[in-house]
Amino acid sequence: MGTKTLESCEELNAGYADVQLTQLETAQALYEARMRKYYALESLQQLEQKRRAFAEMERKWNHEDMKQHVLRVAAVRLGYSANDGRDGKPVFTIDAQNERVFHLLCLYFTSDPDFETFTDKNGKHYSLDKGIFLMGNVGRGKTDMMRVFAGNQRQSFVVTSTRE
């Protein structure tokens, strides 16, 4: 269906020249026309947002991109503060003890080859072809950290409790 020009609209209206609309009918017709246009524009905006999201998923992330993504997700999904605690919520922080683990997870979830240059306590190099096993005492933030990585588009995973 093509776009109507002013001339074609005038031709259509010419057949209805003797029909008079009340002020309410005119207002309702304008309202309906505006709503149709609004929904059409909204649909275009949604398509554009989806296009941008797909383009972002296709873009190669580095570990810094992943770090920023994880910190945003922590604020939104886990209820942490999005503005440095000014809203009274706790701030998601990566302490010095977890900085190395966080950095390694960012490298792993972006498939960064630098991940394989790091070694474990036994001197063995990590591999991007293997899974991850996090362990530590209760209440140290392992689950929260993995929950924020769960939203990444690069690699999906399942968090499993070893207690079960």
C-alpha positions in Angstrom: 0.0 0.0 0.0 1.6 3.2 -1.1 1.7 6.6 0.6 -1.2 8.8 -0.3 -0.4 12.3 -1.6 -2.3 15.4 -0.8 -4.0 15.3 -4.2 -5.2 11.7 -3.8 -6.6 12.5 -0.3 -8.4 15.5 -1.7 -9.9 13.3 -4.5 -11.1 10.8 -1.8 -12.5 13.6 0.3 -14.3 15.1 -2.7 -16.9 12.3 -2.6 -17.8 13.2 1.0 -17.9 17.0 0.8 -21.6 17.0 1.9 -20.8 15.0 5.1 -20.3 17.2 8.1 -18.5 15.9 11.2 -19.2 17.1 14.7 -16.4 18.5 16.8 -16.4 15.2 18.8 -16.2 13.1 15.6 -13.4 15.2 14.3 -11.5 14.9 17.6 -12.1 11.1 17.7 -10.9 10.7 14.0 -7.8 12.7 14.8 -7.2 10.7 18.0 -7.5 7.4 16.1 -5.2 8.6 13.3 -2.6 9.8 15.8 -2.8 6.5 17.7 -2.3 4.5 14.4 0.7 6.7 13.6 2.0 6.3 17.2 1.9 2.5 17.1 3.4 2.5 13.6 6.3 4.6 14.9 6.6 2.5 18.1 6.9 -0.6 15.9 9.6 1.0 13.9 11.4 2.0 17.1 11.1 -1.5 18.5 12.5 -2.9 15.2 15.4 -0.5 15.5 16.1 -1.5 19.1 16.1 -5.2 18.1 18.4 -4.4 15.2 20.8 -2.6 17.5 20.6 -5.4 20.1 21.5 -8.0 17.4 24.3 -5.8 16.1 25.7 -5.5 19.7 25.5 -9.3 20.1 27.5 -9.8 16.8 30.1 -7.3 17.9 33.2 -8.9 19.4 33.4 -8.0 23.1 36.6 -7.6 25.0 36.9 -8.3 28.8 36.3 -4.6 29.6 33.0 -4.6 27.7 32.0 -7.7 29.7 33.1 -6.1 33.0 30.8 -3.0 32.3 28.0 -5.3 31.2 28.3 -7.4 34.4 28.3 -4.3 36.7 25.1 -3.0 35.0 23.4 -6.4 35.3 24.4 -6.6 38.9 22.5 -3.3 39.5 19.4 -4.3 37.6 19.0 -8.0 38.2 20.3 -8.4 41.7 18.9 -5.2 43.2 22.3 -3.6 43.8 22.7 0.1 43.6 23.0 1.7 40.2 24.3 5.0 41.6 27.1 4.2 44.1 24.7 3.5 47.0 23.0 6.9 47.1 19.7 5.0 46.8 20.3 3.1 50.0 20.9 -0.2 48.2 24.2 -2.1 48.6 26.8 -1.5 46.0 28.1 -4.4 43.9 31.8 -4.4 44.3 34.6 -6.7 43.4 37.1 -6.8 46.3 40.8 -7.4 46.0 40.4 -11.1 46.7 37.9 -11.6 43.9 39.4 -9.2 41.3 41.5 -12.0 39.7 38.5 -14.4 39.5 36.3 -11.6 38.1 39.0 -10.7 35.5 39.4 -14.4 34.5 35.6 -14.8 34.2 35.4 -11.7 31.9 38.2 -13.2 29.8 36.5 -16.6 29.7 33.0 -15.4 28.8 34.4 -13.3 25.9 36.5 -16.2 24.7 39.6 -14.0 25.0 42.8 -16.1 24.2 44.5 -14.2 27.1 42.5 -16.5 29.4 44.7 -19.4 28.5 47.9 -17.5 29.5 46.9 -17.7 33.2 47.7 -20.7 35.4 46.1 -22.4 38.4 47.8 -23.1 41.7 49.4 -26.2 40.2 50.9 -24.3 37.3 48.4 -25.7 34.7 47.1 -23.3 32.1 43.4 -22.6 31.9 41.5 -23.7 28.8 38.7 -22.0 27.0 37.6 -25.5 25.9 36.7 -26.6 29.4 34.1 -25.5 31.9 34.5 -23.5 35.1 34.4 -24.8 38.7 34.1 -22.1 41.4 34.5 -23.1 45.0 34.8 -21.4 48.3 33.1 -20.8 51.7 29.5 -20.1 52.0 28.5 -16.4 51.6 31.5 -15.3 49.5 29.5 -14.2 46.5 30.1 -17.0 44.0 26.4 -17.4 43.1 25.9 -13.6 42.8 28.9 -13.3 40.6 27.8 -16.1 38.3 24.2 -14.7 38.2 25.5 -11.5 36.7 27.5 -13.4 34.1 24.4 -15.5 33.3 23.0 -12.6 31.2 25.9 -12.6 28.8 25.1 -13.4 25.1 28.5 -15.0 24.5 28.3 -18.2 26.4 25.4 -19.7 28.2 25.8 -21.9 31.3 24.1 -23.5 34.2 24.7 -22.8 37.9 24.6 -26.0 39.9 24.8 -26.5 43.6 27.2 -29.1 44.8 25.2 -29.6 48.0 22.5 -31.5 46.1 
